[in-house]
Structure formats: structure tokens, C-alpha cells
Amino acid sequence: MKKNYTVVLISILLIAVSFRTQAQSGYLPNGFYLFGWDVNAPLNNKNFIDRTSFAGGKAEGRFFVTPNISVGGEISWSSLYQYAPKKTYEFDNGAVTTDLYKYIYLLPMNLNAHYYFKTDGQLMPYAGLGLGAMYSEQDLYFNIYNLHETNWGFLVKPEAGVLLKFGENSRSGIVFGVRYNYATNRQPDFKIDNIQTLSFQLGLALMN
């Protein structure tokens, strides 16, 4: 599944960078494309996975509709993993002793809007909100067996960050961001009730 997510992100990158960039000075006349690293820390469901995941990425496009407001869309992915040492698990009909490998794969897709508090100069702080859907897979590996579940949920992503251009008239820069992700995905067998993470982004912005 991780390979499929990577193919999607690479495809979006190739499409985005193929757009003609337009001459500009200072302020962004149209918008920018963002490609970055996405780190996710679980905020709930820690009985299943409580480790921060550094395996994630994102691709995003933002387009200005006013000098301070942009709208756009984003797709990202993250893979959360945790190993549980061998122990005995008791069930109604018996018990089993095994170690466990637990995974949660996340594929959020959303539309977003951002407000920029300052648009001149090199530093552009912003706040935004994303709404969309999230596809998720949950996997539990033990011995030679695998339990696999998939589900969809509604997604809300408030965020804040800053775009730091490499120069006042530069057409590229670095984006630092933090966001709260809330999705309604549920999986009763794994006792997963909604999926909430705190994520941090570091990315490259290419302006047009």
C-alpha cells in the first residue's frame, strides 16, 4: 500500500512542476505548489499505536483568490507502525501467545483555504482549514496470520504555518506547518474510534 501512495505523490509532483511558471516580482500573483515531509503523532487509539511516524509525505496546490486568501487541494500519506513483544492474549474460546506487528496507513484527501497575515517580504505566516475524506488501512500481523481492515472517514484539518521565501522576489521557498487532524474512521475489532493526529510539515514551495 505504501508503494501506491508513493506513486500517487510522484505523479502529482510531475504534473505540478510541468506547469509554466510566470514572471513575477515580490508577491505571488497566482499561488504555489507544495511538496513536503509529513510527521504524525497519534493523539488517540494509543492502545493500538502510540509511536510518532516519520514516514509520510504530502503534495498540495494553493491558488490565490484575493491578496490574502488562497484555496486549493491536498493529498498526503502516512504509515504508523508499532511492534508489541510476545505476550499471552486471552479470548472467549482460549488464548494465544505471540508478538504483534501493528500498522495504520493513512491517505487523507481534502480541499483547503488559507488566510495569510502578511504577504509582502520573505515571511508569509498563515492559518487554514482543510475538509475532505480519509482512507485508512489497519493491519495486525502475528505468527503467519494477518488481520486486515479498511475504512473511510470524514476529515477536518485546522492548521497554521509560515512560508519563508528564499528571497523577497524568489519563486521558491520553505514551508513550516503544524496541524490537527481529525477523521471519523472507525474499526471496532481493533478498538479504533476516530483517528486523531498532530502533524508537522516541512516542505518546498514552488510558486507560479
C-alpha positions in Angstrom: 0.0 0.0 0.0 2.8 2.4 0.8 4.1 1.9 -2.8 0.7 3.0 -4.2 0.8 6.2 -2.0 4.3 7.0 -3.3 3.2 6.6 -6.9 0.3 8.9 -6.4 2.5 11.6 -4.8 5.2 11.3 -7.5 2.5 11.6 -10.3 1.2 14.8 -8.7 4.7 16.2 -8.4 5.4 15.6 -12.1 2.1 17.2 -13.2 2.6 20.2 -11.0 6.2 21.0 -12.0 5.2 20.8 -15.7 3.1 23.9 -15.4 4.6 27.1 -16.9 5.8 29.5 -14.3 5.0 33.1 -14.9 7.2 36.2 -14.4 6.6 38.0 -11.1 8.2 40.4 -8.7 7.7 40.2 -5.0 4.2 38.9 -4.2 2.7 35.7 -5.6 0.2 36.6 -8.4 -1.3 33.1 -8.7 -0.3 30.6 -6.0 2.2 27.8 -5.3 2.7 24.1 -5.2 4.0 22.5 -2.1 5.7 19.1 -1.7 6.9 18.1 1.7 7.6 15.7 4.6 4.7 14.9 7.0 5.4 13.7 10.5 2.4 12.4 12.5 2.0 11.9 16.3 -1.1 9.9 17.4 -3.4 11.7 19.8 -5.8 8.8 20.5 -6.1 5.0 19.9 -2.8 4.6 21.7 -3.8 1.1 22.8 -3.1 0.2 19.2 -0.3 2.5 18.1 1.3 5.3 20.2 4.5 5.9 18.3 5.2 9.0 16.2 5.5 8.3 12.5 8.3 9.9 10.4 7.1 8.0 7.3 4.9 10.5 5.5 4.6 13.0 2.7 2.3 15.5 1.0 1.5 17.3 -2.2 -0.6 20.4 -2.3 -1.7 23.2 -4.6 -2.8 26.7 -3.3 -4.3 29.4 -5.6 -4.9 33.0 -4.5 -8.4 34.4 -4.9 -7.6 37.6 -3.0 -4.2 39.1 -2.0 -4.6 37.4 1.4 -6.7 34.3 0.7 -5.9 31.1 -1.1 -8.0 28.0 -1.9 -6.7 24.6 -3.1 -6.4 20.9 -2.5 -4.0 18.4 -0.9 -3.3 14.7 -0.8 -0.9 13.2 1.8 0.0 9.8 3.2 1.4 8.4 6.4 2.4 5.0 7.7 2.2 4.4 11.5 3.9 1.3 12.9 4.5 -0.4 16.2 5.9 -3.7 17.5 4.4 -5.4 20.5 6.7 -8.0 22.2 5.4 -11.5 22.8 2.7 -12.0 25.4 -0.4 -14.1 26.0 -3.8 -12.8 24.8 -6.9 -14.4 26.2 -10.1 -14.9 24.3 -13.6 -16.4 25.0 -12.5 -19.7 23.4 -8.9 -19.9 24.6 -5.6 -18.0 24.4 -2.7 -17.3 22.1 0.9 -16.3 22.9 2.6 -14.2 20.1 4.3 -11.0 19.3 2.4 -8.4 17.1 3.2 -6.0 14.3 0.7 -3.3 14.0 0.2 -0.8 11.2 -2.1 2.1 10.3 -1.9 3.5 6.8 -3.5 7.0 6.3 -4.4 8.6 2.9 -6.1 12.0 3.6 -7.5 14.0 0.6 -9.0 17.4 1.2 -9.9 20.8 -0.1 -8.5 23.8 1.9 -8.5 27.5 2.4 -5.8 29.7 3.9 -5.5 33.2 5.2 -2.1 35.0 5.0 -1.5 37.6 7.7 1.4 39.1 5.7 2.1 38.7 2.0 4.9 41.2 1.3 8.6 40.4 2.0 10.1 37.0 2.6 7.9 35.8 5.5 4.2 34.8 5.0 2.5 33.4 8.1 -0.8 31.8 7.6 -3.7 29.9 9.1 -6.0 27.5 7.3 -8.7 24.8 7.3 -9.0 21.6 5.3 -12.1 19.5 4.8 -12.3 16.2 2.9 -12.1 12.4 3.4 -9.5 9.9 4.6 -8.9 6.3 3.5 -7.3 4.2 6.1 -6.0 0.6 6.4 -5.3 -1.2 9.7 -3.1 -4.3 9.8 -2.3 -6.7 12.5 0.4 -9.4 11.8 1.0 -12.3 14.2 2.8 -15.5 13.5 1.8 -16.5 9.9 -1.5 -14.6 10.2 -2.8 -11.2 9.1 -5.9 -9.2 10.1 -6.6 -6.5 7.5 -9.3 -3.8 7.7 -10.1 -0.7 5.5 -12.4 2.2 6.1 -13.2 5.8 5.0 -14.0 8.8 7.2 -14.8 12.5 7.1 -11.7 14.6 7.7 -11.1 18.1 9.3 -7.6 19.7 9.4 -7.1 23.1 11.0 -3.5 24.3 10.6 -1.0 27.2 11.0 2.4 27.7 9.5 4.7 30.1 7.7 6.1 30.3 4.1 9.7 31.5 4.1 10.8 32.6 0.6 14.4 32.2 -0.3 14.4 35.9 -1.3 11.8 38.7 -1.5 11.4 38.2 -5.2 12.1 34.4 -5.1 9.8 32.0 -6.8 10.5 29.2 -4.3 10.7 28.8 -0.5 10.3 26.6 2.5 7.1 25.9 4.4 6.9 25.0 8.1 3.5 24.0 9.4 1.6 22.3 12.2 -1.9 20.8 12.1 -4.5 18.9 14.0 -6.1 16.0 12.0 -9.5 14.6 13.0 -11.1 11.8 10.9 -14.2 9.7 11.7 -12.6 6.4 10.6 -13.6 3.6 13.0 -12.6 -0.1 13.4 -14.3 -1.8 16.4 -12.3 -5.0 16.2 -9.1 -3.0 16.8 -10.8 -0.6 19.2 -10.1 2.3 16.9 -12.6 5.1 17.4 -11.9 8.1 15.1 -8.3 8.9 14.2 -6.6 12.0 15.6 -3.0 13.0 15.0 -0.9 16.1 15.4 1.3 16.6 12.3 4.3 18.7 11.4 5.2 19.6 7.8 8.4 20.7 6.2 8.1 21.3 2.5 9.4 23.0 -0.6 7.1 25.6 -2.2 7.3 26.3 -6.0 5.5 29.4 -7.0 3.8 30.3 -10.3 
